[in-house]
């Protein structure tokens, strides 16, 4: 009899190797140590006179459920499990260098910041926040698009900066920022308290993603005329020209185009969120290790002088 794993698509990329629960239950979960380390106190954001909303980090409880029966696609599932373990091991190599610093993901709308951010938060035992969601809750409005409509983009940006300011005083967070967070220099001051990672996705791929799910949740796109792909691509091109240099301020860049080329893929859509999270960890590791080396050299030179 062949054992196969049945797991949710959203869970599999960030699985940890420790087993808990009843004997024979067939579940694999992150170790309790990780869950404890990710726990943060309830946090209040924004002006307390305006909002009394409290926020808690978004947390997933990843698991694999194994059933002893032959199932189609079992080989792919086992491959996903192997990739998840490799990702977890890489995170354990990177974690000591982070020293509790937060990770801020920046990039265009639709670049996968929230999806990749949740994976990173799980494997690093960090807590995850989506800055757009925090603004929505602080303002008491259900969506960014509605905030733009009821108030203005400037009003949203002001609240976004307040949220980032509050998050910058915390530790052990992965934060998925809004696509336009990079346009205000003050936001970089807050994000530079941690490590910034740019998810750089080709515009054509972004336009296809956004067109597939619709533009209703994208206030900068929804009012544009034309078919979803055409208006998404045109607006993304304009935004890229406006924000490109700002995104480049990130200390680490994950280029999906470069990743796809190295893996022999013709399209970046062949890359999985696990692939992207792993590459992000490699880029973070490179940055923090280089920074540590520079500091060590400075200390040695200081002692010699």
C-alpha positions as CSV (number, residue, x, y, z in Angstrom):
1,X,0.0,0.0,0.0
2,X,1.4,3.4,-1.0
3,X,1.2,6.4,1.4
4,X,0.2,9.7,-0.2
5,X,-0.3,13.1,1.3
6,X,-3.4,15.2,0.9
7,X,-2.8,18.9,1.7
8,X,-4.3,22.3,1.0
9,X,-2.6,24.4,-1.7
10,X,-2.2,27.3,0.7
11,X,-0.5,25.2,3.4
12,X,2.1,23.1,1.7
13,X,4.8,25.7,1.0
14,X,5.5,26.5,4.6
15,X,5.4,23.1,6.4
16,X,7.7,22.4,9.3
17,X,9.0,19.0,10.1
18,X,7.8,18.5,13.7
19,X,4.9,16.2,14.4
20,X,2.4,16.8,17.2
21,X,-1.0,15.6,18.1
22,X,-2.4,12.1,18.7
23,X,-0.2,9.1,17.7
24,X,-1.1,8.2,14.1
25,X,-3.0,11.4,13.4
26,X,-1.0,12.0,10.3
27,X,-0.5,15.7,10.8
28,X,2.7,17.7,10.4
29,X,2.7,21.1,12.0
30,X,5.2,23.8,12.9
31,X,6.8,23.2,16.2
32,X,5.3,24.9,19.3
33,X,8.5,26.9,19.7
34,X,7.8,28.6,16.4
35,X,4.2,29.4,17.4
36,X,5.4,30.9,20.7
37,X,8.1,33.0,19.0
38,X,5.5,34.4,16.5
39,X,3.1,35.4,19.3
40,X,2.9,39.2,19.7
41,X,0.7,41.3,21.9
42,X,-2.4,42.9,20.6
43,X,-1.3,46.2,19.0
44,X,-3.1,49.5,18.6
45,X,-2.4,51.5,15.4
46,X,-3.0,55.0,14.4
47,X,-4.5,57.9,16.4
48,X,-6.3,56.6,19.4
49,X,-8.7,59.5,19.3
50,X,-9.8,58.5,15.9
51,X,-9.8,54.8,16.1
52,X,-10.0,52.3,18.9
53,X,-9.5,49.3,16.7
54,X,-7.1,46.6,17.8
55,X,-5.1,44.5,15.4
56,X,-3.7,41.0,15.7
57,X,-1.2,39.4,13.3
58,X,-2.6,37.2,10.6
59,X,-1.6,33.6,11.4
60,X,-2.0,30.3,9.6
61,X,-1.8,26.9,11.1
62,X,-0.1,24.9,8.3
63,X,-0.4,21.1,8.2
64,X,-0.3,18.1,6.0
65,X,-2.9,15.4,6.3
66,X,-1.6,12.0,5.2
67,X,-3.9,9.3,4.0
68,X,-2.8,5.7,3.1
69,X,-4.2,5.3,-0.3
70,X,-2.9,5.7,-3.8
71,X,-3.7,9.1,-5.2
72,X,-2.9,10.8,-8.5
73,X,-0.3,13.5,-8.3
74,X,1.4,11.9,-5.3
75,X,4.8,12.5,-6.7
76,X,4.2,16.2,-7.0
77,X,2.9,16.4,-3.5
78,X,6.1,14.6,-2.2
79,X,8.2,17.1,-4.2
80,X,6.3,20.0,-2.6
81,X,7.0,18.5,0.8
82,X,10.7,18.2,0.0
83,X,10.7,21.9,-1.2
84,X,9.0,22.9,2.0
85,X,11.7,21.2,4.1
86,X,14.4,22.8,2.1
87,X,12.8,26.2,2.6
88,X,12.5,25.6,6.4
89,X,16.2,24.6,6.6
90,X,17.2,27.8,4.7
91,X,15.1,29.9,7.0
92,X,17.0,28.4,10.0
93,X,20.3,29.4,8.4
94,X,19.0,33.0,7.8
95,X,17.3,33.5,11.1
96,X,20.3,34.1,13.3
97,X,21.5,36.9,11.1
98,X,18.1,38.7,11.3
99,X,18.4,39.5,15.0
100,X,14.7,40.0,15.1
101,X,14.6,42.7,12.4
102,X,11.4,43.0,10.5
103,X,11.1,42.2,6.8
104,X,9.1,44.5,4.5
105,X,8.0,43.3,1.1
106,X,7.6,45.9,-1.6
107,X,6.5,45.7,-5.2
108,X,3.7,46.4,-7.6
109,X,0.1,45.5,-7.0
110,X,-0.4,41.8,-7.8
111,X,3.3,40.9,-7.2
112,X,2.5,38.3,-4.6
113,X,3.7,40.2,-1.5
114,X,0.9,38.8,0.8
115,X,1.3,35.2,-0.4
116,X,5.1,35.2,-0.1
117,X,4.9,37.2,3.1
118,X,2.8,34.6,4.8
119,X,5.2,31.8,3.8
120,X,8.2,33.7,5.1
121,X,6.5,34.5,8.3
122,X,5.7,30.8,9.0
123,X,9.2,29.5,8.2
124,X,10.9,32.3,10.2
125,X,8.5,32.1,13.1
126,X,7.5,35.7,12.5
127,X,4.1,37.3,12.6
128,X,2.5,38.6,9.4
129,X,0.8,41.9,8.7
130,X,-0.7,43.3,5.5
131,X,-0.4,47.1,5.7
132,X,-3.4,47.7,3.4
133,X,-5.6,45.5,5.8
134,X,-4.3,47.5,8.8
135,X,-5.3,50.8,7.1
136,X,-8.7,49.4,6.3
137,X,-9.3,48.4,9.9
138,X,-7.9,51.7,11.3
139,X,-10.2,53.8,9.1
140,X,-13.1,51.4,9.5
141,X,-13.7,50.9,5.8
142,X,-13.9,47.5,4.1
143,X,-11.4,48.1,1.3
144,X,-8.7,50.3,0.0
145,X,-10.8,51.0,-3.1
146,X,-13.6,52.3,-0.8
147,X,-11.2,54.5,1.1
148,X,-10.1,56.1,-2.2
149,X,-13.7,56.6,-3.1
150,X,-15.0,57.9,0.2
151,X,-11.9,60.0,1.1
152,X,-9.0,60.3,-1.2
153,X,-5.7,58.6,-2.1
154,X,-3.8,61.2,0.0
155,X,-6.0,60.3,3.0
156,X,-5.1,56.6,2.5
157,X,-1.4,57.4,2.1
158,X,-1.4,59.4,5.4
159,X,-2.9,56.5,7.2
160,X,-0.5,54.1,5.5
161,X,2.4,56.1,6.8
162,X,1.0,56.0,10.3
163,X,0.7,52.2,10.1
164,X,4.3,51.8,8.9
165,X,5.5,54.1,11.6
166,X,3.8,51.9,14.3
167,X,5.1,48.7,12.7
168,X,8.7,50.0,12.6
169,X,8.8,50.0,16.4
170,X,8.1,46.3,16.5
171,X,10.2,43.2,15.9
172,X,9.9,39.8,14.2
173,X,7.3,40.8,11.6
174,X,6.9,40.2,7.9
175,X,5.0,43.1,6.4
176,X,3.4,43.1,3.0
177,X,3.2,46.7,2.0
178,X,0.9,48.4,-0.5
179,X,2.1,48.9,-4.0
180,X,2.4,52.7,-3.5
181,X,4.0,52.7,-0.1
182,X,7.4,53.3,-1.7
183,X,6.5,56.7,-3.1
184,X,6.8,58.6,0.2
185,X,10.3,59.0,1.6
186,X,9.1,58.9,5.2
187,X,7.9,55.4,4.6
188,X,11.4,54.3,3.7
189,X,12.6,55.8,6.9
190,X,10.3,53.4,8.8
191,X,10.9,50.4,6.5
192,X,14.7,50.8,6.7
193,X,14.4,49.9,10.4
194,X,14.1,46.4,9.0
195,X,15.1,44.6,5.8
196,X,13.3,45.6,2.5
197,X,12.8,43.1,-0.2
198,X,11.5,44.0,-3.7
199,X,9.4,41.4,-5.5
200,X,10.1,42.4,-9.1
201,X,7.6,40.8,-11.5
202,X,7.4,41.5,-15.3
203,X,4.5,43.9,-16.1
204,X,3.0,41.4,-18.6
205,X,2.7,38.8,-15.9
206,X,1.2,41.3,-13.4
207,X,-1.4,42.5,-16.0
208,X,-2.4,38.9,-16.7
209,X,-2.8,38.1,-12.9
210,X,-4.8,41.2,-12.3
211,X,-7.0,40.8,-15.3
212,X,-7.8,37.2,-14.2
213,X,-9.1,38.3,-10.8
214,X,-10.6,41.6,-11.9
215,X,-9.8,45.2,-11.0
216,X,-12.5,46.0,-8.5
217,X,-10.1,45.8,-5.6
218,X,-7.5,48.0,-7.4
219,X,-8.6,51.6,-7.1
220,X,-5.9,52.9,-9.4
221,X,-7.1,50.6,-12.2
222,X,-10.8,50.1,-11.7
223,X,-12.0,53.4,-13.3
224,X,-9.8,53.0,-16.4
225,X,-11.7,52.2,-19.6
226,X,-10.9,49.2,-21.8
227,X,-10.6,45.4,-21.3
228,X,-9.0,44.3,-18.0
229,X,-5.6,43.2,-19.4
230,X,-5.1,46.3,-21.6
231,X,-6.0,48.8,-18.9
232,X,-4.0,46.9,-16.3
233,X,-0.9,46.8,-18.5
234,X,-1.1,50.5,-19.5
235,X,-1.6,51.6,-15.9
236,X,1.1,49.3,-14.6
237,X,3.6,50.6,-17.2
238,X,2.9,54.2,-16.0
239,X,3.2,53.2,-12.4
240,X,6.4,51.3,-13.0
241,X,8.0,54.4,-14.6
242,X,6.8,56.5,-11.6
243,X,7.9,54.0,-8.9
244,X,10.7,52.0,-10.4
245,X,13.6,54.0,-8.8
246,X,11.7,53.9,-5.5
247,X,11.4,50.1,-5.5
248,X,15.1,49.9,-6.2
249,X,15.8,51.4,-2.8
250,X,15.1,48.0,-1.3
251,X,18.2,46.2,0.0
252,X,17.3,43.0,-1.7
253,X,15.7,42.3,-5.1
254,X,13.9,39.1,-6.2
255,X,13.6,39.2,-10.0
256,X,11.1,36.6,-11.1
257,X,12.4,37.0,-14.7
258,X,15.9,36.1,-13.6
259,X,14.5,33.2,-11.6
260,X,12.5,31.8,-14.5
261,X,15.5,32.0,-16.8
262,X,17.8,30.1,-14.4
263,X,15.2,27.4,-14.0
264,X,14.6,27.1,-17.7
265,X,11.0,28.3,-17.5
266,X,9.6,30.3,-20.4
267,X,7.1,32.1,-18.2
268,X,7.3,33.4,-14.6
269,X,3.9,31.8,-13.9
270,X,5.7,28.5,-13.6
271,X,7.4,29.7,-10.4
272,X,5.7,28.7,-7.2
273,X,5.3,30.9,-4.1
274,X,7.7,28.5,-2.4
275,X,10.3,29.2,-5.1
276,X,9.9,32.9,-4.6
277,X,10.1,32.7,-0.8
278,X,13.2,30.6,-1.1
279,X,14.9,33.1,-3.4
280,X,13.9,35.9,-1.0
281,X,15.6,34.1,1.8
282,X,18.8,33.7,-0.3
283,X,18.8,37.5,-1.1
284,X,18.2,38.4,2.5
285,X,21.0,36.0,3.6
286,X,23.3,37.6,1.1
287,X,22.5,41.1,2.4
288,X,22.8,40.4,6.1
289,X,25.9,38.3,5.7
290,X,27.6,41.1,3.6
291,X,26.5,43.7,6.2
292,X,27.9,41.6,9.0
293,X,31.2,41.2,7.1
294,X,31.5,45.0,6.6
295,X,30.9,45.6,10.3
296,X,33.5,43.1,11.2
297,X,36.1,44.6,8.9
298,X,35.3,48.0,10.4
299,X,35.8,46.8,13.9
300,X,39.1,45.1,13.0
301,X,40.4,48.3,11.3
302,X,39.2,50.3,14.3
303,X,41.2,48.2,16.7
304,X,44.3,48.3,14.5
305,X,44.1,52.1,14.4
